[in-house]
């Protein structure tokens, strides 16, 4: 399970990098009243896909280590719940993916910010080492 945890720990930094790039791109596009471009959709798809991968790795790690002896203390359940909520929120832009307005960029920006905030809450639920 060490490899799953290592990948889970590495993917978080990739998600953070994509989130920062996406937030900057969406903020600039929104402020300049640009129309959504293919890159914007790709960034959001990449972001939500990485969140999916992270959730899958987390669930595998939670279940295997939980049933393997560590158990399911409340902080692990809270962390998993918060991260699943963040993953669901990351998929909200699919509802307006075909809209052709600057609101798409604004909405994408707010989704990225919301996901990062929810992830921070989920991380805060874990015990510090």
N, C-alpha and C positions, 0 to 999 in steps of 0.2 A: 504494500500500500504506500510505501515511501515514494514511489515514482508518481502515483496519482496525486499525492499531496504536493510533491515538487512541481508538477505541471500546473496544479490548481494555484499554487503560489506564484508561478511565473505568469500565468495568463492574466492575473489581476493587474500586472504592470502594463501589459499590452492593452487591456481594456482602458486603463487610465490614460495611456498615450492616445488611443483612438478617441476617447471622450474629450480630451483637451483639444485635439485637432478639430473634431466635429463641432465643439462649442464655439471655437474661434471662427470656423468657416460659416456656421449658421448665424452667428452674431453679425459678422460682416455682411453677409448676404441679406439679412433682415434689415439692418440699418441702411444699406444701400438700395433697398427695395428691389432686389434682384428676384428673378423667377427661379424656381427650383431647377437644378440641373441634374444630369445623370450622376455626377459625382456626389451630390447631396444624398440621393437615394442609395448610392453605393456605400457611403459613409454610415448611413443609418442601418443599412442591411448588415454591414460588417460589425457594427457595434452590437446590434441585437443578436447576431450570430455568435459573437464572442461571449455575450451574456449567457446564451444557451449552452455553449461549451462549458463555461464556468459552472453553471447550475448542474449540468450532468456530472461533471467531475466531483462537485461538492456532494451530490446525492450518493454517488458511488462510494465516496470516502466515508460519508456519514453512516451509510448502511453497513458497509463491510467492517469498519472499525467499531461501530455500535454493537453489532451482533457478535463481533470478535472479542469483546471483553471490556471495552471502554464504557459501553452503555450509551444512554441517551440523556445526559444531564440537560436541564432546562436551557442553559446558555447555547448549547448546540442546536436545540430545536428552534430557539428564537432567531439564531443566526440563519438557519436554513429557511425559516419563514420569511424573514426580511429579504433575503437574497432571491427567493422565489417571487416575492412581490416586485422587486426591482427588475427581474427578468420579464415579468408580465408587462410592467410599465414600459420597458424598452421596446416592446412590440406595438405600442399604441400608434406610432406613425404609420403602420400599415393601413389604418383606417382612412387616412387622408393622403395616401401615396400618389393618387392620380389627380389630386387637386392642383390647379395651376394658379397659385397665388403666393404672395410673400408670406401669407399666414403659415404655410407649410414650414418655412425656415424658422419662423418664430416658434411654432409648436415643437419642431424638432429640437430647438435650443432648450426649451423648457423641459422636454422629456429627458434630455441628456443631464441637465442640472438636477432634475428630480431623481433620476436613477443614481447619480453620484451621491446625493444626499441620503437616499434610502440605503445604499451600500455602506455609507459611513455609520449609519445607525446599526446596521447588521454587524459590522466589524466591532463597534463599541460593545456589542452584547457578549463578545468573546472575552474570556478571562485573560488578563495580561500575564506575560511570562516572567 
